[in-house]
Structures are given as structure tokens and as C-alpha cells.
Amino acid sequence: MAEVQEAEVKEKEVKKKEPLWSKKHKKLISDPMNDSNPITVQVLGICSALAITVQVKQAIVMSISVLVVMIFSSLFISLLRNLVPSRIRIIVQLVVVAAMVILVDQVLKAFVYDISKALSVFVGLIITNCIIMGRLEAFALGNKPWPSVVDAVGNALGYGLILIVVSIFRELFGSGKLMGIQIVPDGFYSLGYENNGLMILPPMALITVGVYIWVQRSRNAKLIEEN
């Protein structure tokens, strides 16, 4: 009798719902912003970080696009995790991501066509973004919908953080503007100040990301690899 009661208690404990917002969920948000950032630590999605960070506006739109795609892709894959055969899971993930990217691309073309044109093929390349596919494979396939969505938000924010930081430096020092608004006073130019044309070239994006990685590792000893 005691064993039956003990089994019932355990069953009730298992059935208890996980809190909507727990320490685990907070960690899913905070870690990608620092200790496991998808770009600076995992070195994923680096291409878009180099290509579309010339302007802050482009970086913000790209970050929001990836955020939307990651949230809904993780949600759908998590809901389908027990229905999709293992041998075709990659195909299913690609189909889900591709459908979301197409929807996002059409919305961008409808409402922010100029930015969509500037982003060019890089919106379409979200389909093959290693960050999204990696989180679907490593997390969404093995977890419930809500944790999967939280994980998607955390990684998308970590990705967007790097894009926006890099774009701020590149646009400010490359053109003297932020979001198209003149920041460097005209008086500076009359004194001989010149915008750094190198900042708007792709190599400077790589250098800026490298400097960010250096600063991040100097502040966080856990990220320094031992020889």
C-alpha cells in the first residue's frame, strides 16, 4: 500500500507543470548574451554579421527577422518533435524554416522595401543559418514548446546584440551617422575630421567582431581556452 501511495506521489510530481519563468528559463536568455553567444563564442552566423552591419537600421531589421524565424521555427519543431521520424528530421526543419523565411521576406518587401533590397540575398540565407538549424537540432527537438521558444529568443537576442554593436561602430565611424541621423557635428569636419571609409568595408566588420571577442574574453575568463 505504501509503495502504491509513493508511486502516486511521484506521478503527481511529474505531472506538476514547470513554472512559466524559472531560473532555467532565465539562463536560456542570459547565456547566449555572453557565455554561449552564437557569434562570438560558437562562431555561427558570422556571414551576416560581416555583410549587413554597414548600417544600424539593416542590423535591426535582420535581427528582428531572425528572432521571428527562430521563435516560430522552434515552436513548430517542438510541437512536431514526437511525430517526425528521425531519418527525415533535417528535411522537416528546413521546410519549416524556409516557410517562415519566405513569410518574413514578403513582409519586409511589403513594408520596408528599401531595407529589404539592401539586405538582398541575406534574408533568404536565414534558411541555412547555422544558429537556427543548430538550436532546432540541439534543443527544440528534445524540449517542450515554451522552453524551446525561450531558447530561441535568447539565441536570437545574442545574435542581434552582436549585429547591432558592430553596425553602430561601422556606421558611426564610417559615415558619421546612426540610423541615418548625422551624429558627428559639421564643426568636426571643418576642423579636418574625415570619415573612415575602411569601416564600411567587409574586412572592418571582421576586425570589429574580433575586437568584441577579445574584450569579451578579457572580461570572462571562462571563455579563454587553455593551450
N, C-alpha and C positions, 0 to 999 in steps of 0.2 A: 504493500500500500504506500509506504514511504517513497519507494522508487518511482511509483506512478505519479505521485504528487511532485516529486523533484523533476520528473520529466516534463510535467505540465508547466512548472515554473520556468524551466529553461525555454520551453516553447513560447511562452508569453514574452520572455525577454528578447527572444529572437524576433518576434513579431513587432516589438516596440519600434516605432519609427525613429529614424535618426533625426536629431534636431535640424531644422532648416538651415541654421547658421552655427556651425561648430568650429572648434579650433582647427580641425582638419580642413574645413572649407576655407578658413582664413589663410591657411598655409598654401592652399591651391592658388590663392590670389597673390600672396606676397612672394612666394618663391620665384615665380617667373619674372618678377620685377628686379630680382637681384641674383640669388644663389643659383638659379637654373634658368636664367634668361635665354630664350630660344636663339637669339642672335649672338650675343657676346660670350655666352658660356657653351651652348650647344652648337653654335656656328651653323644655324639653319636659317633659311630665308634671307641669306646675305645678298642675293642678286638685287632684289627690290630695294634693299637698304642702300645700295650703291647707285641705283638707277633713277629713283624717283624722289630723291631728297634734295633736289635743287631748290624747291620752294616748300614752305611750311604747309601751304594750302593743299598741295598734292600729297604730302605725307599724311595729313589729317584724313583726307578722303580715302587714301589707301588703307590707313589703319582702321577706319570705320568699316570699310568693305571687308577686310579680313576678319574683323570682330563679328560681323553679321554672318559671314560664311561659316566661321568656326562654331558659333553658337548653335545654329540650326543644323549643321552637319553632325556635330557631336550629339545633339538631341535625337536626331533621326537614327543615327547609327546605334546609339544606346538603346533606343526603343526596339530596334530590329536585331539586337545582339544575340538573342536566343532563337531567332528564326532564320538567320543567314548561315548556310553551310560554310564551314571553314575554308573549303577549297575555292570559293568564289568571293570571299570577303573583300579582297582588294578591288575587284571589279565593282562590287556594290558601293564601296566607299568612293570610288572615282565617279560613279554615276550620281551619287548624292551630292558630292562637292561640285561637280560640273553643273548640275541643275541649279544649285544655289548661286554659283558664279555667273551663270547666264542671266539669272534674275537680277542680281546686283548690277551687272554690266548694263542691262536695259534701263534700270532705274537711273544710273549715272548719266547715260546718254539722253534720257528724257529731261532730267532736272539740272544737271551740271555738265553740259556737253563739252564746254571748253576744257574743263579739268579731265573729263573722260578722254578727250582727244590727246591731252598732254600725257596722260598715263599710258596711252597707246596699248600695246600688247600685254602690259604687265598686269592688268586686271584679269585677262584671260589666263595668265600664267599662275594665278592663285590656285588653279586646279591642281597644279603639280607642286604647290608649295609644301616643302618638307615638314614645316611646322604643323600644318593641318593634318596631313596624312599620318605623321608621327603620333599626334595626340589621339587620332581616331583609333589607330592600331594599338597604341600602348595604354590608353585609358578608357575611351568611350566603349570599346568592345567588351570591357570587363567590369563596367560600373553602371550604376543606375543613372537615369536621366539627369537628376538635379546635380549630383557631383560632376557629371560629365560637362554640364553647362558651365558650372563654376570653374572647372579646369580650363575650358575653352576661353572663358572671359579672362582668366589670369594670364594665359599664354598670349592671347591677342593684345592685352594691355602691355605686356612685356615687350612684344614686338613693336607696338605702336610707340612706346616710350623711346626706343632707340631711333626710330624713323623721325620722330618729331625733334628730338635733341640734335640729331645730325643735321636735319634740314634747317633748324634755327641758326646754327653756326654757318652753314653754307650760304644761306640766303642773306644773312646779315653782313657777313664779310665779303660775299661775292657781289652783291648789288646794293648794299646799304639799306635794304628794305626787309620788312617782315609782313607776311600776308599782303604784300603789295603796297604797304604803307611805308613811306620814307622815314627811316629811323635816324640815320646819320645826318646831322644838320648840314645845310648847304654851306655854312661857315667853315666846316672842316675841309670841304673840297676847295674852297677859296684859299685855304692855308696850305694846300698841296696834297691833301689826302686823296688816295686813289683806291677804288675797289679792287680787291684781289681776284683777278679773273681765274686764278687757279682753283678757287673754291667751288666754282660751278662746273668743274670738270670731274669726271668719274674718279680719277685717282685720288682726289682730295676727300671723296666720300670714304674711301678705304682707309686713308690716313686718319680721318676723324673718328671712324669706328675703332681703329687701333688705339688711338689716344683714350677713348672711352674705356676700352678693355683694360688698358694699363692703369687708369685711375681706379676702375672697379676692383681690380686685383690688388692694388696697393692698399685699398681700404678694407678688403676682405681676404684675410689670409687663407681661408678655407678653399679659395679658388686657385691658389698657387699650386701648380703641380710640382711634385718632388722629382728631382733628377735621379 
